[in-house]
Amino acid sequence: MKGVMRFGKKGKLSPRYVGPYRILKRIGKVAYELELPANLAAVHPVFHISLLKKCVGDPASIVPLESVAVKDSLSYEDVLVEILDRQVRRLRNKEVASVKVL
């Protein structure tokens, strides 16, 4: 779509939910206007109710959007874990390995 700003990248790694943001007013029966920050000024602030998710919780436990960053190269750091237990379960025609990690 030409002229439409999206939340991040298109595809598998695109964020499903961005927020939480305060609801300013209800528009019609199925649409709400949200209070978006200045960096999302290009996004239209009215959303259908099916695109919103209820947010109930402690506002102090919310992770700020600025602290979550995705590198341009989409790379990540490997974190080593210790394997505590390993089992191989045999199904009809294949084997499935399951591990317990620390």
C-alpha positions in Angstrom: 0.0 0.0 0.0 1.4 3.3 -1.0 1.6 6.0 1.7 0.7 3.7 4.6 3.1 3.4 7.5 3.3 0.0 9.1 4.5 -1.0 12.6 8.0 -2.3 11.9 8.9 -4.8 9.2 6.5 -6.8 7.1 6.5 -10.6 7.6 7.1 -13.2 10.3 9.1 -10.9 12.6 6.7 -8.0 12.5 5.2 -7.0 15.8 1.7 -8.2 16.4 0.8 -5.7 19.1 2.4 -2.3 19.7 1.4 -0.5 22.9 -0.4 -0.2 25.3 -1.9 3.2 24.4 -4.7 5.1 26.0 -8.1 5.2 24.4 -9.2 8.8 23.7 -12.8 8.2 22.4 -15.1 5.7 20.9 -16.0 6.3 17.2 -19.1 4.5 16.2 -19.8 1.0 17.5 -16.6 -0.8 16.5 -13.8 1.8 16.3 -11.6 3.6 18.8 -9.3 6.5 18.6 -6.0 5.9 20.5 -3.5 8.4 22.0 -0.3 7.5 19.9 3.2 8.9 20.7 4.9 11.5 18.4 7.1 8.9 16.7 3.9 7.2 15.4 2.4 10.4 14.1 2.2 9.1 10.5 -0.2 6.3 11.6 -3.9 7.0 11.6 -5.1 6.9 15.2 -8.5 5.2 14.6 -8.5 1.4 14.9 -11.2 -1.3 14.6 -12.0 -3.1 17.8 -10.7 -6.4 16.3 -7.2 -4.9 16.1 -7.1 -4.0 19.8 -6.1 -6.2 22.7 -7.3 -5.7 26.3 -4.5 -4.6 28.6 -5.0 -5.3 32.2 -2.1 -5.1 34.6 0.3 -3.0 36.6 1.5 0.1 34.6 4.9 -0.1 36.4 5.5 -3.6 34.9 5.1 -2.4 31.3 8.3 -2.6 29.2 8.9 0.7 27.4 8.9 0.6 23.7 12.3 2.4 23.5 14.1 -0.3 25.4 13.1 -3.0 22.9 15.3 -2.7 19.8 15.7 -4.9 16.7 19.1 -4.7 15.0 19.0 -3.8 11.3 20.9 -7.0 10.5 18.2 -9.0 12.3 21.0 -10.9 14.1 20.9 -12.2 17.7 23.3 -13.4 20.3 23.4 -17.1 21.2 22.7 -18.0 24.8 24.2 -21.3 26.0 22.1 -23.5 28.1 22.8 -26.7 30.1 20.9 -29.8 29.0 19.7 -31.6 32.2 17.8 -34.6 30.6 17.3 -36.0 27.1 14.7 -38.5 26.0 14.0 -40.0 22.6 10.4 -41.0 22.1 9.6 -43.4 19.3 6.3 -42.8 17.4 5.0 -45.0 14.7 7.5 -44.2 12.0 9.8 -41.5 13.5 11.7 -40.6 16.6 11.2 -37.3 18.5 13.9 -36.1 20.9 12.9 -34.0 23.9 15.3 -32.2 26.2 15.0 -30.5 29.6 17.2 -27.4 29.9 18.3 -25.2 32.8 
